[in-house]
Amino acid sequence: MTEITDILKTMEYGMAPEDSSAVRDWLARHEAGFGHFIGGSMTAPGETFEVTAPASGDVLARVTQGTQADVEAAVAAARKAQPGWVGLSGHERARHLYALARHVQQHARFFAVLESLDNGKPIRESRDVDVPLVARHFYHHAGWAELMETEFPGAAPHGVCGQIIPWNFPLLMLAWKVAPALAAGNTVVLKPAEYTPLTALAFAEIARECGLPKGVLNIVTGDGETGAALVAADVDKLAFTGSTEVGRIIRRETAGRGIPLTLELGGKSPFVVFADADLDAAVEGVVDAIWFNGGQVCCAGARVLVAEAVEERFTRLLSARMKALRIGDPLDKNTDMGAIVHPVQLDRIRRLVAQGVAEGAELIQGDCPEGCFYPATIARHVEPASTLATEEIFGPVATITSFRTPEDAVSLANATRYGLAASIWTENVNLALDVAAQVKAGVVWVNATNLFDAGAPFGGMRESGFGREGGREGMGAYLKAPQPEGWETAPEAPGAAPGLGQPQQGIDRTAKLYIGGKQARPDSGYSYAVPGGLAGLGNRKDIRNAVEAARKAKGWGKATGHNRAQVLYYLAENLSARATEFEARLTASGSSDAAQEVETAIRRCFWYAAQADKFDGAVRPTVGRHVTMMMPEPFGVMGIACPVEQPLLGFVSLVLPAIAMGNAVVAVPSQTHPLAATDLYQVLETSDVPAGVVNIVTGERDVLARTLAEHDDVAALWYAGSAEGARVAEAASAGNLKSTWCLGSRDWSGPDGQGRAFLERATQIKTIWTPYGA
């Protein structure tokens, strides 16, 4: 018999298995297989597939493969239920969400065990992290339902929301998406991941148990074909969490359909350790960053960047800590790292690591059992452009790279196409916040990692997607403001041959492009006829030059809001001084109310100047002893394709909010009446607008807009034009998954031409978690 004194000598862990009998009894009751949850009840099982436990390979259940007809039935049920659901008061919806939260808590251990069986993650993670956060999201959004009328006046739900969630946090991702959708008055059709559908099906029974109205929540199980059917279905909004590759497909498939899209995609997050950091704490941070959930986390800190001065010591400490990790049965309470979700994912991890080794990586690995497990791994001597440093492995593999200066650290941190999260470790708060501001990531943790809360928005930049989940921003994604309907009729392609223009009087004036603060002839060498003269016919190279000039105008984004406001006020002053000239130009182009258009443009300058130093971030109460800051940041370079009508007002209504927030823009003015915009050259030059902040390329709008959409250095695109032009722009934006906003016909002189929505669309939220107190 083992004595306590013997245990104290070895400090070895015994087994501490979690009881799974309640979950296995529930699974036994569904031995015949699970159907879908549609219209408030479970359907009879159809053609089924096996769901297995990753740790053991045992078959847990058989689940129905959803068909197009199943998806259509679920959408129809959601459509039928939506008027009644949105017809409830916010208080009544809040009571339903509160009930869901309470029932999750009442069944918390059941959900934790089922999640660990189905996904393979340790019971400590599902019990202590996932399930409490699920309840937190439903409580939080019960509050938003209660406050919606006062906090989001005039907003309305989209209608029916299609939602597709991944296998790494099955129940938590359900909560992230379902809670705000229901709080806002939408109904939902959700497709869980093929590998891990069981907690979603259990949640369906919870929804029925606590009286959620029929059809408000519908769950259709299946593989990628089921997801594709949901993307193609008649839904009013789509939200997807998953791989960047699938996100691109969804962006292309939804292009031109007018469906708001939220994409939370892949990541290759940097974990930056400076020389003055608490190295022991940073080592524990790496454990949470990359070995939490077996590294199967989109924001995992997979790229560990360590100051050269402490690299060797840090690596020794990390290696020793790694080898102490316990890998095995996820239902053992002493397990640190469980199983990989599926043999397909395990094969992918092995393949990518083998490729990294072939490229020169040196591995330090711990032990792991046989089966669907992979050891905790550290990869050294990894070049920044190598496979292990660039590809999202989605496994327990961390690379270590050294740096010398903070500038090097920022450069390495941003040397990725992703931008989901980052973690910064230093005892110097000034250094931490300086680096946090420079790292291109939607979430930044200071001396911490993988902190989440329903009150803090989460989402990425670059190819990590767009949109936010959680907090006010996440709630807003499931609401819409009243929008004008309809699109412009696309103008005919401009002709470059002579003889198409009208005879001119006086000295001829040629309107050139405006790039980098200078007037430039179009690369094509062609001009086209417009009312009042000729305009340059810009092409792909002109867009390339304009984007390059905009990228160089980095100082504008770093300027204070006050400084940007002063420039916009000065712009209004100079535009006012030349109001008569602009009125004449607009009258010559056929405007019936030129004076009013100019006056409104001047007022718009004042409004966005006023907003430049007032559109701010927020600090939210989240986890204890942290200041969680939501900071709006400019995208950087924005492309703007302007409407044909109201050529001056349409131009300034789109360009001003973008530059007020610190962006530099490449703008394509009204195709048919561009001279009202080209006349602004001298106003811009005399108003202290820095070179490259506003670039103007005239020509065929839809062709140039597509070029902007395809350009990888353009981070966001606004398009105001035809329905077909919007479709093309959205589809072309999938290359770097830039944020797009397509606006149809509207009266730019009225309320639809100005507002906070323009400022919100000109920024992306960065969530910064900073320790506060002890």
Secondary structure, 3 states (H helix, E strand, C coil): CCCHHHHHHHCCCCCCECCCHHHHHHHHHCCCCECCEECCEECCCCCEEEEECCCCCCEEEEEECCCHHHHHHHHHHHHHHHHHHHHCCHHHHHHHHHHHHHHHHHCHHHHHHHHHHHHCCCHHHHHHHHHHHHHHHHHHHHHHHHHHHHHCCCCEECCEEEEECCCCCHHHHHHHHHHHHHHHCCEEEEECCCCCCHHHHHHHHHHHHCCCCCCCEEECCCCHHHHHHHHHCCCCEEEEECCHHHHHHHHHHHCCCCCCEEEECCCCCEEEECCCCCHHHHHHHHHHHHHHHHHCCCCCCCEEEEEHHHHHHHHHHHHHHHHCCCECCCCECCCCECCCCCHHHHHHHHHHHHHHHHCCCEEEECCCCCCCCCCCEEEECCCCCCHHHHCCCCCCEEEEEEECCHHHHHHHHCCCCCCCEEEEECCCHHHHHHHHHHCCCCEEEECCCCCCCCCCCECCCHHHEECCECHHHHHHCCEECCCCCCCECCCCCCCCCCCCCCCCCCCCCEECEEECCEEECCCCCCEEEECCEEEECCCHHHHHHHHHHHHHCHHHHHCCHHHHHHHHHHHHHHHHHCHHHHHHHHHHCCCCCHHHHHHHHHHHHHHHHHHHCCCCCEEECCCCCEEEEEEEEECCEEEEECCCCCHHHHHHHHHHHHHHCCCEEEEECCCCCCHHHHCCHHHHHCCCCCCCCEEECCCCHHHHHHHHHHCCCCCEEEEECEHHHHHHHHHHHHHCCCEEEEECCCCCCCHHHCCHHHHHHCEEEEEEEEECCC
